[in-house]
Amino acid sequence: MKFAQLNAFGVPSEVVDCVEGAAPGQPGADQVLVEMLACPINPAELLIIEGNYASKPPLPAHLGIEGAGRLLAVGEAVTDLAPGDLVMSMGRANWAQQLLLKAGEVVKAPPGTDVAQLSMLKINPATAQLMLSDYVDLKPGDWVIQNAANSGVGVNLIRLAKAHGFKTVNVVRRESLIAPLKAIGADAVLLDGPDLAERVAKATVGSAIKLAIDAVAGAATERLADCLAEDGTVVNYGLLSGEACRLRADQAIFKSITLTGFWLAKQMRAMSSAGLAALYGDLMPRIADGSLQVEVEATYGLEEIKQALAHAGREGRGGKVLITPNGPVS
Ligand SMILES: NC(=O)c1ccc[n+]([C@@H]2O[C@H](COP(=O)([O-])OP(=O)(O)OC[C@H]3O[C@@H](n4cnc5c(N)ncnc54)[C@H](OP(=O)(O)O)[C@@H]3O)[C@@H](O)[C@H]2O)c1
């Protein structure tokens, strides 16, 4: 059985190998055996591999925060799942041809769900949904502003905001993204830049914006904060610029802007199993009916892991890079 192995922290395309290992064997009573079909490569995986994430795993390490697959076998005590079921994995070593998981670590998908989209359900849709719900009490018609709006999280946020009746101002760094983001429901799409606040005020006809979602940090945080109304909140969830979040004293003091951070892993640890079930119970049908979806730019086999990681690290992509451990998926 093939799986991806991290051997040392460093340049992703150099330090991860596809290695051959023993198959995991048959499931124990409360386990399931999953044939992994698709797994995205997220920016967080690149940070883990570089040794720049919240913590460093002991080496050599298995990788892959997300993935979807089909059940090959279920343990004798598992009554609600059956071989052939399509599932999302809640495990954290998904870049492998097969995985043994506890039955409670998979979420069953409706038959016919797009496997590529299912593989991207665990992180980005949940991140977008929770950032929209947990910080500001938004009402239909309210505006939200976000940067890196063409990212996986950003596209999910546009689609979820639309479904909830919120309006979005979407900040990007390439003009070619304006039309495609408007086509999926973005209300305004603007290029980032020094005069952002004036252009946002024009696009929203001066509406008060209470929530800003920031994946970039650095001076981009400050520019988003300038677009907010008094007492607004900036939720930072990424460090794409590699810089510290910037907030000026006048923004904090005179406008009472709050800067806070979101980390899905921490949020999920604090959630009850009923809360998690409700979150994915809401998101799964949206993935299954296609109302939540992001573009896929390329797929690679596990044996092409180095090329896949190099591709995922490129800026200006047109969508996600996926690994398909058991061959192409339709
Ligand atoms: N805190 C959490 O719990 C959590 C959860 C999920 C994701 N995240 C973070 O959210 C961010 C987006 O993740 P994703 O999976 O949605 O990304 P993705 O789909 O892989 O897309 C990457 C995005 O990053 C943008 N980007 C890359 N470098 C940039 C830079 N220097 N300045 C501005 N934008 C830049 C890209 O813009 P171009 O297309 O113009 O290159 C693109 O929009 C990442 O930072 C990720 O780590 C955090």
The ligand as an ORCA input file, in Angstrom:
! r2SCAN-3c Opt
* xyz 0 1
  N      -7.461     29.145     10.585
  C      -8.069     28.074     10.058
  O      -8.689     27.268     10.753
  C      -8.003     27.883      8.570
  C      -8.824     26.945      7.939
  C      -8.755     26.825      6.533
  C      -7.868     27.615      5.822
  N      -7.059     28.476      6.497
  C      -6.130     29.385      5.785
  O      -6.890     30.073      4.829
  C      -6.069     30.465      3.749
  C      -6.732     30.029      2.458
  O      -6.760     28.598      2.433
  P      -7.448     27.863      1.198
  O      -7.326     26.408      1.365
  O      -8.799     28.440      1.042
  O      -6.488     28.415      0.015
  P      -6.383     27.976     -1.504
  O      -7.712     27.556     -2.009
  O      -5.251     27.024     -1.639
  O      -6.010     29.363     -2.211
  C      -4.859     30.087     -1.861
  C      -5.234     31.573     -1.816
  O      -4.186     32.304     -1.220
  C      -3.957     33.485     -1.988
  N      -2.603     33.929     -1.712
  C      -1.477     33.185     -1.736
  N      -0.436     33.931     -1.366
  C      -0.908     35.182     -1.104
  C      -0.331     36.403     -0.678
  N       0.972     36.500     -0.450
  N      -1.136     37.472     -0.520
  C      -2.454     37.386     -0.751
  N      -3.074     36.246     -1.142
  C      -2.301     35.174     -1.329
  C      -4.195     33.024     -3.402
  O      -4.378     34.124     -4.249
  P      -3.923     34.044     -5.806
  O      -4.923     33.128     -6.473
  O      -3.993     35.437     -6.261
  O      -2.526     33.448     -5.826
  C      -5.478     32.203     -3.186
  O      -6.584     33.056     -3.065
  C      -4.708     29.814      4.011
  O      -3.886     30.752      4.637
  C      -5.048     28.701      4.990
  O      -3.930     28.323      5.786
  C      -7.112     28.629      7.842
*
